[in-house]
Amino acid sequence: MKAVHFGAGNIGRGFIGKVLADAEVNVTFADVNEPLIDQLSHAQSYKVKVVGNDCHLDTVSHITAVNAAGQDVINQIVQTDLITTAVGPAVLDKIASTIASGLAKRFEAGNTQPLNIIACENMVRGTTHLKEEVYQQLTPEHRQLADQHVGFVDSAVDRIVPPAEAANDDPLEVTVESFSEWIVDQQQFKGEIPHIAGMETTDNLMAFVERKLFTLNTGHIMTAYLGALKGYQTIRDAIEDEEICGQVRTAMRESGEVLIRRYGFDREQHYAYIEKILTRFANPFLRDEIDRVGRQPLRKLGSNDRLIKPLLGTLEYGTDNRMLIKGIAAALKYVNATDPQAVELQQTLHEKGVRQTLAQYTGLDADSEVVRDIEHCYQTLT
């Protein structure tokens, strides 16, 4: 089986690329970082340090690499069985034209074998979004062929892969936590669903998408923004602060109450899942910088993202949201001169104030009670 994977960065190599290669899929990485592509093409393998209760070093093979901006990746799409991505939500739109060109050439070559495309991104229904972008660049005839032969499969992914300096001066080595979760929508595949160890199928994907978003992502960003207020540099340092840990746990239980009511999750099992995530944040082998997790606050304050979406759920069900409100207020306090979104956020706050800033970036009503609550909390934070 062949796969083209867009994104050869730490997440691409440490998570999806590793899962595929471990399942003996022949993986071609596609990226625009030419030195990285040259190194991968030459070595055709790389090391992954997996850290949990202990550490071990795996070697990933069955791989090669091509430039994502060149003709080689389009030629690969003509013959591949699977396309995956780990490029970040902002880059999905940029690779859509390349995928569309590859599909067009595939159809013109007469290849009507099933092809499945899975965007493995931190976004809700990322593959569905990618499909819309790809279809805009296909002819009506090619859209019809894609409807018949190409599956756009949504997924939920979960693995912490922080930037890390590789040991032994190996630029390809990447460090990942031992926990990983890759869940795909079994209803969206074309042809036979491939059996890949580490890829789980479900017929209720949104339950798992929101479980990850409302728990791992909500807890991670809460830890970052509360930690930044206290001057911590890493997620581990912040979560080892008992006050922050307690507040993050409370926020995840608030968002968890939405999941329990919406999807029927077992309360005790979900609370155990929360505790597992708190343990992951405290992993002594990972140095996860607060500024890595906290960057792009405008995106993370979006109506479908990790703070506002669970807050909207608490409003829907009339459940407690005191700590989620504090997390949103802490997000407004986030300062990072190297992050354009953080700079823009502070400028907007200065010019428009809290309520209008929230309305602009979150979609919340500036005159609503919850926005007034966030404003009050913001004013009390130091």
Secondary structure as UniProt FT lines:
FT   STRAND          2..6
FT   HELIX           10..11
FT   HELIX           12..16
FT   HELIX           17..22
FT   TURN            23..24
FT   STRAND          26..31
FT   HELIX           34..43
FT   STRAND          46..51
FT   STRAND          55..60
FT   STRAND          63..67
FT   TURN            68..69
FT   HELIX           71..79
FT   STRAND          82..85
FT   HELIX           89..108
FT   TURN            109..110
FT   STRAND          115..119
FT   TURN            124..125
FT   HELIX           126..135
FT   TURN            136..137
FT   HELIX           140..149
FT   STRAND          150..153
FT   STRAND          155..158
FT   HELIX           167..169
FT   TURN            171..172
FT   STRAND          174..177
FT   STRAND          181..185
FT   HELIX           186..188
FT   TURN            197..198
FT   STRAND          200..202
FT   HELIX           205..212
FT   HELIX           213..217
FT   HELIX           218..229
FT   TURN            230..231
FT   HELIX           235..239
FT   HELIX           242..263
FT   HELIX           267..281
FT   TURN            284..285
FT   HELIX           290..294
FT   HELIX           297..300
FT   TURN            303..304
FT   TURN            306..307
FT   HELIX           308..317
FT   HELIX           322..332
FT   TURN            337..338
FT   HELIX           340..362
FT   TURN            366..367
FT   HELIX           369..380
//
